[in-house]
């Protein structure tokens, strides 16, 4: 009986340690962010850097891709997407409010999906 209980405890410990996911301090992501111009680029990158844990943020005007390097122990991609929506830029998961979008400069108002 002792062997069975000991075996079950050992199995539980082994399974619980495998369930933990280690968070990267230099995780790389690429997300699509709607925008049009260099004003958008400046605003998007500034909003991304406003999130604690973002180490690098570079938005490409042509491809609409934001290349991110972030510390997953301090923030998540969703945190960055929320910050982008707060300044008027839509992502796949988080959309900017109409009120914030309307405040964008006319050249920055992209075609919303």
C-alpha positions in Angstrom: 0.0 0.0 0.0 2.8 2.3 0.9 4.4 1.7 -2.6 1.1 2.6 -4.3 0.8 5.9 -2.4 4.4 6.7 -2.9 4.1 6.0 -6.7 1.0 8.2 -6.9 2.8 11.1 -5.2 5.8 10.7 -7.4 3.6 10.7 -10.5 1.8 13.8 -9.3 5.0 15.7 -8.6 6.4 14.7 -12.1 3.3 15.9 -13.9 3.0 19.1 -12.0 6.5 20.2 -12.8 6.0 19.6 -16.5 2.9 21.8 -16.5 4.8 24.9 -15.6 5.7 27.0 -18.7 8.9 29.1 -18.4 8.4 32.6 -19.5 11.1 34.1 -21.8 12.8 37.4 -21.0 13.4 38.0 -24.8 10.3 36.6 -26.5 9.9 37.7 -30.1 6.5 38.3 -31.7 5.2 39.9 -34.9 1.7 41.3 -34.8 -0.3 43.1 -37.4 -1.3 46.7 -36.5 -3.4 48.9 -38.7 -2.0 52.2 -39.7 -0.9 54.3 -42.8 2.1 56.5 -42.4 5.2 57.7 -40.5 3.0 59.5 -37.9 1.3 56.1 -37.2 4.7 54.5 -36.9 5.8 56.9 -34.3 2.5 56.6 -32.3 2.5 52.8 -32.5 6.1 52.4 -31.4 5.6 54.9 -28.6 2.5 53.1 -27.4 4.3 49.7 -27.5 7.2 51.1 -25.5 4.8 52.5 -22.9 4.2 48.9 -21.8 6.6 47.9 -19.1 8.6 44.9 -20.3 8.8 45.8 -24.0 12.4 45.9 -25.1 12.1 46.5 -28.8 9.2 47.7 -31.0 9.6 48.4 -34.7 6.5 48.9 -37.0 6.9 48.5 -40.7 4.6 50.9 -42.7 4.4 48.7 -45.8 3.7 45.3 -44.1 1.8 46.7 -41.1 3.8 44.3 -38.9 5.0 45.3 -35.5 8.2 43.3 -34.5 8.3 43.0 -30.7 10.8 41.8 -28.2 9.4 41.6 -24.7 9.9 40.2 -21.3 7.0 37.8 -20.7 7.6 38.0 -17.0 6.6 41.6 -17.0 3.9 41.9 -19.8 2.1 40.0 -22.5 1.3 40.6 -26.2 -2.2 41.3 -25.1 -1.0 44.2 -22.9 0.7 45.7 -26.0 -2.4 45.3 -28.1 -4.5 47.1 -25.5 -2.0 50.0 -25.4 -2.1 50.2 -29.2 -5.9 50.3 -29.2 -5.8 53.1 -26.6 -4.0 55.3 -29.1 -6.3 54.4 -32.0 -4.8 51.4 -33.8 -6.6 48.1 -34.3 -5.0 44.7 -34.0 -6.4 41.2 -34.6 -7.6 40.8 -31.0 -8.2 44.4 -29.7 -10.0 47.1 -31.6 -9.7 50.8 -30.8 -12.9 52.6 -29.8 -14.6 54.7 -32.4 -14.0 57.8 -30.3 -10.2 57.3 -30.1 -10.0 56.3 -33.8 -11.9 59.5 -34.8 -9.3 61.6 -33.0 -6.5 60.3 -35.3 -5.1 62.7 -37.9 -6.9 62.4 -41.2 -3.9 60.7 -42.9 -3.7 58.2 -40.1 -7.3 57.0 -40.4 -6.9 53.6 -42.0 -9.7 51.5 -43.5 -11.2 49.6 -40.6 -12.1 45.9 -40.9 
